[in-house]
Amino acid sequence: MPDERPSLFLLRHGATEWSESGQHTGLTDISLTEQGEEESRGLAPLLAGRSFALVLSSPLARAWRSAELAGLTDIQIEPDLLEWHYGTVEGRTTAEMREDEPAWTVFHGEIPGGETPAQVGERVDRVIARARAAGGDVLVAGHGHCLRILAARWIGLEPRAGRLFHLASGTLSELSWEREQPVIKTWGQQARTS
């Protein structure tokens, strides 16, 4: 008998100039590139025929616009889905950060003026609780690092474990259940291109 528990779908926004250049894009409200718009439109067939009890999006345009382009409607803005607040790291690349701290990563390095992984984890825990109480499948549209932490928290890992999940732009993932165990059912699906 298949598990009847609802799934949580994660839609990572399409490409932006900064996602392509590797710049940390937290609260900067940067637009999708043409490629990012195409990636987002390409997700529509993966969502075709699905209905959602709730569709939530980060307030940043790159997220909700990606959801719209993927064919979603009735999108509710959810501030807890904002990307990680990177403080003074905003707009900088990992390579630039490693000039001063050779082993720096966003998950283990200093982020002056920004959030810690635990603080992002607290936000996504609230999103998970809201999704689990929605009474059906839920889709959230958001950002790479935040969604990686959300996936880690869904399966009971600490927020820093988000470092273990690569998530490309313009992708769809499904967090689900195997009996009572939260699992990652699919990860980082991209639209088929011809």
C-alpha positions as CSV (number, residue, x, y, z in Angstrom):
1,M,0.0,0.0,0.0
2,P,1.6,3.3,-1.0
3,D,2.2,5.9,1.6
4,E,-0.5,8.6,1.6
5,R,1.5,11.3,3.3
6,P,1.8,14.5,1.3
7,S,5.1,15.5,-0.4
8,L,6.9,18.8,-0.4
9,F,8.2,19.9,-3.8
10,L,11.1,22.3,-4.0
11,L,11.5,24.6,-7.0
12,R,14.8,26.3,-7.3
13,H,14.6,29.5,-9.3
14,G,16.1,29.7,-12.8
15,A,19.6,31.2,-13.5
16,T,20.5,34.8,-12.8
17,E,23.7,36.6,-13.7
18,W,25.0,36.1,-10.2
19,S,24.2,32.4,-10.0
20,E,26.1,31.9,-13.3
21,S,29.1,33.9,-12.0
22,G,29.1,32.1,-8.6
23,Q,28.4,35.3,-6.6
24,H,26.5,34.8,-3.3
25,T,23.0,36.1,-4.0
26,G,21.1,36.4,-0.7
27,L,18.8,39.4,-0.4
28,T,19.7,41.2,-3.6
29,D,16.6,41.1,-5.7
30,I,18.2,40.1,-9.0
31,S,16.2,39.1,-12.1
32,L,16.3,35.9,-14.0
33,T,18.4,35.8,-17.2
34,E,16.8,34.6,-20.5
35,Q,18.2,31.2,-19.7
36,G,16.7,31.3,-16.2
37,E,13.3,32.1,-17.7
38,E,13.6,29.1,-20.1
39,E,14.7,26.8,-17.2
40,S,11.6,27.9,-15.3
41,R,9.2,27.4,-18.2
42,G,10.8,24.0,-18.7
43,L,9.6,22.8,-15.3
44,A,5.9,23.1,-16.3
45,P,5.8,19.6,-17.8
46,L,7.2,18.2,-14.6
47,L,4.4,19.8,-12.7
48,A,1.6,19.0,-15.2
49,G,-1.3,17.3,-13.6
50,R,-0.3,17.9,-10.1
51,S,-2.4,19.9,-7.6
52,F,-1.1,21.6,-4.5
53,A,-2.8,22.4,-1.3
54,L,-0.3,25.3,-0.9
55,V,2.2,27.0,-3.1
56,L,4.7,29.2,-1.2
57,S,7.5,31.4,-2.6
58,S,10.3,33.5,-1.3
59,P,9.4,37.2,-1.7
60,L,12.4,37.7,-4.1
61,A,11.4,38.1,-7.7
62,R,13.7,35.4,-9.1
63,A,11.8,32.8,-7.0
64,W,8.1,33.8,-7.5
65,R,8.7,34.6,-11.2
66,S,10.2,31.1,-11.7
67,A,7.0,29.7,-10.1
68,E,4.8,31.7,-12.4
69,L,6.8,30.7,-15.5
70,A,6.5,27.1,-14.4
71,G,2.7,27.5,-14.6
72,L,1.9,27.8,-10.9
73,T,-0.9,30.0,-9.6
74,D,-2.2,31.1,-6.2
75,I,1.3,31.7,-5.0
76,Q,1.6,32.9,-1.4
77,I,4.7,34.9,-0.4
78,E,6.6,33.3,2.6
79,P,9.4,35.4,4.1
80,D,10.9,32.3,5.8
81,L,11.9,31.1,2.2
82,L,14.2,34.1,1.7
83,E,17.7,33.1,0.7
84,W,20.4,33.0,3.3
85,H,21.3,36.5,4.5
86,Y,25.0,36.6,3.5
87,G,25.9,39.9,5.2
88,T,29.2,41.2,3.8
89,V,29.6,38.1,1.7
90,E,26.7,39.3,-0.5
91,G,27.9,39.5,-4.1
92,R,31.2,37.9,-3.4
93,T,32.4,34.5,-4.8
94,T,33.8,31.6,-2.8
95,A,37.1,32.2,-4.6
96,E,37.2,35.8,-3.3
97,M,36.4,34.7,0.2
98,R,39.2,32.1,0.1
99,E,41.8,34.8,-0.6
100,D,41.6,35.6,3.1
101,E,40.4,32.2,4.5
102,P,41.6,29.4,2.2
103,A,39.1,26.7,3.5
104,W,36.1,29.0,3.5
105,T,32.7,27.7,2.6
106,V,29.3,29.3,3.2
107,F,28.4,26.4,5.5
108,H,31.6,26.6,7.7
109,G,33.1,30.1,7.3
110,E,32.5,33.5,8.8
111,I,29.5,35.4,7.5
112,P,29.9,38.9,9.1
113,G,26.6,40.6,9.4
114,G,24.7,37.6,8.0
115,E,22.9,34.5,9.3
116,T,24.3,31.3,10.6
117,P,23.2,28.0,9.2
118,A,21.3,27.4,12.4
119,Q,19.3,30.6,11.9
120,V,18.4,29.5,8.3
121,G,17.5,26.1,9.7
122,E,15.0,27.7,12.2
123,R,13.3,29.5,9.3
124,V,13.0,26.4,7.1
125,D,11.7,24.3,10.1
126,R,8.7,26.7,10.2
127,V,8.2,26.2,6.5
128,I,8.3,22.4,6.9
129,A,5.8,22.6,9.8
130,R,3.5,24.7,7.7
131,A,3.8,22.3,4.7
132,R,3.1,19.2,6.8
133,A,0.0,20.8,8.2
134,A,-1.4,21.8,4.8
135,G,-3.4,18.7,4.1
136,G,-1.9,17.9,0.7
137,D,1.1,18.3,-1.4
138,V,2.9,21.6,-1.1
139,L,5.4,23.4,-3.4
140,V,7.9,26.0,-2.3
141,A,9.8,28.2,-4.7
142,G,13.1,29.4,-3.4
143,H,16.9,29.6,-3.5
144,G,19.8,27.1,-3.6
145,H,21.3,27.3,-0.2
146,C,18.0,27.8,1.7
147,L,16.4,24.8,-0.1
148,R,19.5,22.7,0.5
149,I,19.1,23.4,4.3
150,L,15.4,22.7,4.0
151,A,16.1,19.3,2.5
152,A,18.6,18.5,5.3
153,R,16.1,19.5,7.9
154,W,13.3,17.5,6.2
155,I,15.3,14.2,6.7
156,G,16.4,15.2,10.2
157,L,19.9,16.4,9.6
158,E,21.5,19.5,11.0
159,P,21.4,22.7,8.9
160,R,25.1,22.4,7.9
161,A,24.3,19.1,6.2
162,G,22.8,21.1,3.4
163,R,26.4,21.3,2.1
164,L,25.9,17.6,1.0
165,F,23.3,18.5,-1.6
166,H,24.2,20.2,-4.9
167,L,21.1,22.0,-6.4
168,A,21.4,23.5,-9.9
169,S,19.2,26.4,-11.0
170,G,15.8,25.7,-12.6
171,T,15.3,22.4,-10.9
172,L,12.5,20.5,-9.1
173,S,12.9,18.1,-6.2
174,E,10.5,16.1,-4.1
175,L,10.7,15.4,-0.4
176,S,8.4,12.6,0.6
177,W,8.0,9.6,2.9
178,E,8.9,6.0,3.1
179,R,6.4,4.7,5.7
180,E,7.0,7.1,8.6
181,Q,10.5,8.1,7.5
182,P,11.0,11.5,5.7
183,V,13.1,10.9,2.6
184,I,14.4,12.7,-0.5
185,K,12.4,11.0,-3.3
186,T,13.8,13.0,-6.3
187,W,16.5,15.6,-6.4
188,G,17.4,18.3,-8.9
189,Q,15.2,17.3,-11.8
190,Q,15.7,19.5,-14.8
191,A,13.6,20.0,-17.9
192,R,14.3,17.8,-20.8
193,T,16.0,19.6,-23.7
194,S,16.0,18.5,-27.2
